[in-house]
Amino acid sequence: MLPISILSTQQRRIRSELGRLDVLINNAGISHAGEPGRKLEEVGKSGKPSVASIEEVRTVFETNVFGVIAVTQAMLPVLRKAPTARIVNVSSGSGSLTLNADPNNSHREMFGVVYSPSKTALNAITLAFAIELESTGIKVNAVCPGFTATDLNNFEGTGTVQQAARHPVPCSS
Ligand SMILES: NC(=O)c1ccc[n+]([C@@H]2O[C@H](COP(=O)([O-])OP(=O)(O)OC[C@H]3O[C@@H](n4cnc5c(N)ncnc54)[C@H](OP(=O)(O)O)[C@@H]3O)[C@@H](O)[C@H]2O)c1
């Protein structure tokens, strides 16, 4: 996560150069904090509740959860300057408690204590911001881009980045 001082500098720069921020898309995220290039299966195994490294859980939450709170708080002054600002948090179906509680969900084996619960927490944070900002006209939504071939999953995803990028658009307009 960027240090708070850098976030404030960015916010001031947006304010002085553009006057306002219409859309904030919190896209940054990590799936693990181990060696780069690990296969998804390996990441899934090391994220199991019984063996996961607490340090790795902390690192992933730092970016996926605390980072979103910090960036959103830092950008709120310039979002408030826009007439109908939008905040879109890029979350994941893998964080859904409803989907993962369903025994028929074949992907629930990947629900460990590292990445998936960070997205569960992100969903909760999205709701918390949406509730607080309800009366301001700033809408806050979470989206899932789908299982996309990126660095995040060792390019094992099945969708393209172009397809994934369409998901935040309706929430941003
Ligand atoms: N790919 C999927 O199947 C999938 C599915 C559901 C949800 N998502 C979500 O989609 C979002 C984008 O992921 P992606 O698949 O595009 O992965 P990606 O290719 O690995 O991109 C992640 C991006 O986040 C940035 N980032 C990571 N940690 C950061 C930090 N601490 N501070 C600032 N930037 C940071 C990375 O910057 P650097 O390159 O500079 O490190 C990179 O640009 C994530 O929130 C992810 O959880 C992805």
The ligand as a Gaussian input file, in Angstrom:
#p B3LYP/6-31G(d) Opt

LIG

0 1
 N       -7.725000     -12.349000     -12.276000
 C       -8.834000     -12.851000     -11.750000
 O       -9.275000     -13.963000     -12.092000
 C       -9.605000     -12.066000     -10.730000
 C      -10.836000     -12.591000     -10.268000
 C      -11.555000     -11.877000      -9.328000
 C      -11.067000     -10.681000      -8.850000
 N       -9.876000     -10.197000      -9.300000
 C       -9.405000      -8.911000      -8.758000
 O       -9.087000      -8.040000      -9.821000
 C       -8.119000      -7.069000      -9.369000
 C       -7.018000      -6.946000     -10.385000
 O       -6.285000      -8.157000     -10.400000
 P       -5.592000      -8.767000     -11.696000
 O       -6.201000     -10.098000     -11.952000
 O       -5.575000      -7.769000     -12.787000
 O       -4.144000      -9.040000     -11.116000
 P       -2.710000      -8.499000     -11.558000
 O       -2.533000      -8.634000     -13.016000
 O       -1.769000      -9.202000     -10.645000
 O       -2.800000      -6.951000     -11.217000
 C       -2.837000      -6.505000      -9.884000
 C       -2.497000      -5.041000      -9.885000
 O       -2.543000      -4.577000      -8.524000
 C       -1.384000      -3.796000      -8.291000
 N       -1.010000      -3.892000      -6.873000
 C       -0.851000      -5.012000      -6.141000
 N       -0.501000      -4.703000      -4.889000
 C       -0.437000      -3.348000      -4.826000
 C       -0.132000      -2.423000      -3.792000
 N        0.167000      -2.841000      -2.557000
 N       -0.157000      -1.103000      -4.085000
 C       -0.457000      -0.679000      -5.331000
 N       -0.773000      -1.511000      -6.361000
 C       -0.748000      -2.826000      -6.097000
 C       -0.317000      -4.411000      -9.179000
 O        0.687000      -3.465000      -9.399000
 P        2.186000      -3.939000      -9.750000
 O        2.110000      -4.629000     -11.066000
 O        2.923000      -2.632000      -9.780000
 O        2.588000      -4.861000      -8.646000
 C       -1.104000      -4.735000     -10.430000
 O       -1.191000      -3.600000     -11.261000
 C       -7.649000      -7.564000      -7.993000
 O       -8.299000      -6.806000      -6.983000
 C       -8.117000      -9.007000      -7.955000
 O       -8.332000      -9.474000      -6.640000
 C       -9.129000     -10.848000     -10.231000

